[in-house]
Amino acid sequence: LTLLFALLAAGVGVSDRASSQELSWASQAFGDGFDDFERPRHGSVPVDQQYAFGPQAFPSLLEGGARPVIEPLQPERISFAHNEPPGTILIDSGSRQLYFTLTEDEAYVYPISVGREGFTWAGTEKISRIAEWPDWYPPKEMRERDPRLPEKMLGGIRNPLGATALFLGNTLYRIHGTNDPKTIGQAASSGCFRMLNGHAVHLASLVEIGTTVKVLPNMIERPAS
């Protein structure tokens, strides 16, 4: 760990694997509740599970760790028939893929993680904010459930929101990078859409405030413009 931070201080890039090691403390402390943060899990959480790693509280302001430079990672460009204008984001929750339309028959395709059972959703939103190394503010309901949580966690390699986040309308949902790449391709989040950090940086370079995002349970139900 000391060597890792020494490399970061020297400006050396960090692999997704190394970043996921930095995140492990969070998953150990909070289990599957410590993902995306915007919504608590359904149902009550037994006290012995809440405090399985001790009742100690984190400080109200929690450091997120270093913020290394993440290079954009270009995804595969594929043939993709659709009815959307270029520059539209289509999310296929069923196949766990995100498409960014380029032409009438081409798109970039990114592997993603989607909401786990009980946390999936569908609809159309606009990107309302783009943030690098976003901070996290645990909602009141989550802090009531687990008083150990900080009031704020700064962005960084320890923050599971990753290197970049695209906020969707006035919702609590985001398309964001992750410091835990092993979750990509899984139904593991609380409704947000996770990408590799490099992919999130790449996508953020293509979009702007107001970009349309359409979330579909299955691309067979692809909407018309």
Secondary structure per residue as TSV (DSSP state, phi and psi in degrees):
chain	resnum	aa	ss	phi	psi
A	1	L	-	360.0	-42.1
A	2	T	H	-59.8	-42.5
A	3	L	H	-63.5	-39.5
A	4	L	H	-59.4	-47.4
A	5	F	H	-70.3	-28.9
A	6	A	H	-64.7	-40.2
A	7	L	H	-65.7	-40.4
A	8	L	H	-63.2	-42.6
A	9	A	H	-62.8	-29.4
A	10	A	T	-83.7	-2.9
A	11	G	T	87.2	15.4
A	12	V	-	-82.4	136.8
A	13	G	-	-64.2	154.2
A	14	V	-	-115.5	134.6
A	15	S	-	-74.3	160.2
A	16	D	H	-60.8	-32.6
A	17	R	H	-65.5	-43.7
A	18	A	H	-64.0	-41.1
A	19	S	H	-63.1	-37.4
A	20	S	H	-65.7	-29.6
A	21	Q	H	-66.0	-35.6
A	22	E	H	-65.2	-27.3
A	23	L	H	-83.2	-15.8
A	24	S	H	-59.2	-32.0
A	25	W	H	-58.8	-35.2
A	26	A	H	-69.8	-46.7
A	27	S	H	-66.8	-32.4
A	28	Q	H	-68.0	-38.4
A	29	A	H	-75.8	-37.6
A	30	F	H	-120.2	-2.7
A	31	G	G	61.5	-150.0
A	32	D	G	-74.6	-3.7
A	33	G	G	-75.4	-20.2
A	34	F	S	-91.2	63.6
A	35	D	S	-148.0	121.1
A	36	D	S	74.4	-29.9
A	37	F	-	69.6	-15.9
A	38	E	S	-77.5	-18.3
A	39	R	S	-141.6	139.4
A	40	P	-	-72.4	160.9
A	41	R	-	-67.6	156.0
A	42	H	S	-70.5	143.7
A	43	G	S	82.2	169.2
A	44	S	-	-81.0	156.8
A	45	V	-	-114.6	118.9
A	46	P	-	-55.0	144.2
A	47	V	H	-58.2	-38.1
A	48	D	H	-67.1	-23.0
A	49	Q	H	-83.3	-37.0
A	50	Q	H	-62.4	-37.5
A	51	Y	T	-114.4	30.7
A	52	A	T	-61.8	-24.4
A	53	F	T	-111.3	24.0
A	54	G	-	101.9	151.2
A	55	P	S	-86.6	4.3
A	56	Q	-	-62.6	141.7
A	57	A	-	-93.5	148.6
A	58	F	-	-81.3	156.5
A	59	P	-	-62.2	157.4
A	60	S	S	-61.6	-30.6
A	61	L	E	-114.7	115.0
A	62	L	E	-108.4	129.9
A	63	E	-	-69.4	141.7
A	64	G	-	-96.6	-3.8
A	65	G	-	92.8	-172.7
A	66	A	-	-66.3	160.3
A	67	R	-	-124.8	76.7
A	68	P	-	-68.1	160.4
A	69	V	-	-72.9	123.8
A	70	I	-	-105.6	118.8
A	71	E	-	-76.5	141.1
A	72	P	-	-62.8	139.8
A	73	L	-	-114.6	110.1
A	74	Q	-	-74.0	128.9
A	75	P	-	-82.7	-177.2
A	76	E	E	-70.8	139.6
A	77	R	E	-100.3	124.2
A	78	I	E	-127.4	163.0
A	79	S	E	-74.5	131.4
A	80	F	-	-154.6	103.6
A	81	A	-	-77.1	133.1
A	82	H	-	-159.3	174.3
A	83	N	S	-118.3	23.0
A	84	E	S	-104.2	154.4
A	85	P	-	-65.8	153.1
A	86	P	T	-56.7	144.0
A	87	G	T	88.2	16.3
A	88	T	-	-98.6	141.9
A	89	I	E	-98.0	125.8
A	90	L	E	-117.8	126.6
A	91	I	E	-111.6	121.3
A	92	D	E	-101.2	97.5
A	93	S	T	-64.3	-33.7
A	94	G	T	-62.3	-44.6
A	95	S	T	-94.7	-3.2
A	96	R	T	58.1	52.4
A	97	Q	E	-137.3	148.2
A	98	L	E	-116.8	133.2
A	99	Y	E	-114.7	137.6
A	100	F	E	-116.3	113.6
A	101	T	E	-73.2	135.9
A	102	L	E	-108.9	-50.2
A	103	T	E	-133.1	-173.2
A	104	E	T	-68.2	-14.9
A	105	D	T	-139.5	22.3
A	106	E	E	-140.1	152.9
A	107	A	E	-159.0	156.7
A	108	Y	E	-82.2	144.6
A	109	V	E	-125.3	129.5
A	110	Y	E	-119.4	133.0
A	111	P	E	-73.6	140.7
A	112	I	-	-137.9	170.6
A	113	S	B	-107.4	143.4
A	114	V	E	-121.8	179.9
A	115	G	E	-66.2	140.3
A	116	R	-	-75.0	175.7
A	117	E	T	-55.1	130.9
A	118	G	T	92.3	-7.3
A	119	F	-	-127.9	14.0
A	120	T	-	-83.4	157.5
A	121	W	-	-156.4	165.4
A	122	A	-	-141.9	152.0
A	123	G	E	154.7	-173.6
A	124	T	E	-122.4	132.5
A	125	E	E	-136.7	170.1
A	126	K	E	-116.2	145.2
A	127	I	E	-67.2	124.8
A	128	S	E	-108.2	-15.9
A	129	R	E	-160.8	145.8
A	130	I	E	-126.1	124.1
A	131	A	E	-132.2	137.2
A	132	E	E	-92.5	136.6
A	133	W	S	43.0	61.4
A	134	P	-	-65.4	147.3
A	135	D	-	-77.6	164.5
A	136	W	B	-125.2	130.6
A	137	Y	-	-114.8	100.7
A	138	P	-	-57.5	132.3
A	139	P	-	-66.4	158.4
A	140	K	H	-55.2	-41.8
A	141	E	H	-61.8	-38.1
A	142	M	H	-71.5	-38.1
A	143	R	H	-71.6	-29.6
A	144	E	H	-67.5	-36.0
A	145	R	H	-72.0	-36.4
A	146	D	-	-136.2	93.9
A	147	P	T	-62.9	-10.7
A	148	R	T	-71.9	-19.6
A	149	L	S	-64.1	146.9
A	150	P	-	-73.4	161.5
A	151	E	S	-76.1	-26.5
A	152	K	E	-153.0	139.1
A	153	M	E	-122.1	124.2
A	154	L	-	-70.3	153.4
A	155	G	S	-65.8	152.6
A	156	G	S	156.6	-176.2
A	157	I	T	-70.4	-11.1
A	158	R	T	-92.8	-7.4
A	159	N	S	-96.3	117.7
A	160	P	T	-65.4	-3.6
A	161	L	T	-74.2	-9.7
A	162	G	-	76.4	-164.0
A	163	A	S	-78.4	-27.7
A	164	T	E	-148.9	143.5
A	165	A	E	-134.4	137.5
A	166	L	E	-108.6	114.5
A	167	F	E	-85.0	139.1
A	168	L	E	-104.8	104.6
A	169	G	T	55.9	-138.8
A	170	N	T	-98.9	14.4
A	171	T	S	-82.4	176.5
A	172	L	S	-93.6	7.3
A	173	Y	-	-90.8	152.8
A	174	R	E	-144.5	155.1
A	175	I	E	-99.4	121.2
A	176	H	E	-145.7	160.8
A	177	G	E	-73.2	172.1
A	178	T	E	-140.9	144.0
A	179	N	S	-90.9	8.4
A	180	D	-	-128.1	75.2
A	181	P	G	-63.0	-16.9
A	182	K	G	-66.8	-14.0
A	183	T	G	-83.3	-10.7
A	184	I	T	-64.0	135.2
A	185	G	T	90.3	-0.2
A	186	Q	S	-109.3	163.1
A	187	A	E	-96.6	91.4
A	188	A	E	-133.7	-7.6
A	189	S	E	-98.8	179.8
A	190	S	S	-98.2	23.7
A	191	G	S	122.5	-14.6
A	192	C	-	-80.1	172.5
A	193	F	E	-120.5	116.5
A	194	R	E	-95.9	146.5
A	195	M	E	-136.4	161.9
A	196	L	E	-56.6	145.1
A	197	N	H	-54.5	-43.6
A	198	G	H	-62.6	-37.5
A	199	H	H	-69.0	-39.7
A	200	A	H	-63.0	-40.7
A	201	V	H	-64.7	-41.6
A	202	H	H	-62.6	-48.3
A	203	L	H	-61.9	-41.4
A	204	A	H	-61.2	-28.2
A	205	S	T	-74.5	-14.4
A	206	L	T	-98.9	-23.8
A	207	V	-	-100.7	176.1
A	208	E	-	-149.6	169.4
A	209	I	T	-58.5	129.4
A	210	G	T	100.8	-9.2
A	211	T	-	-58.2	135.3
A	212	T	E	-78.6	136.0
A	213	V	E	-125.3	120.9
A	214	K	E	-113.9	122.9
A	215	V	E	-105.9	121.7
A	216	L	E	-123.6	142.6
A	217	P	S	-68.6	-26.8
A	218	N	-	-158.9	134.9
A	219	M	G	-67.7	-9.6
A	220	I	G	-61.7	-27.2
A	221	E	G	-94.1	32.0
A	222	R	-	-58.3	127.8
A	223	P	-	-80.6	158.6
A	224	A	-	-85.1	160.4
A	225	S	-	-63.5	360.0
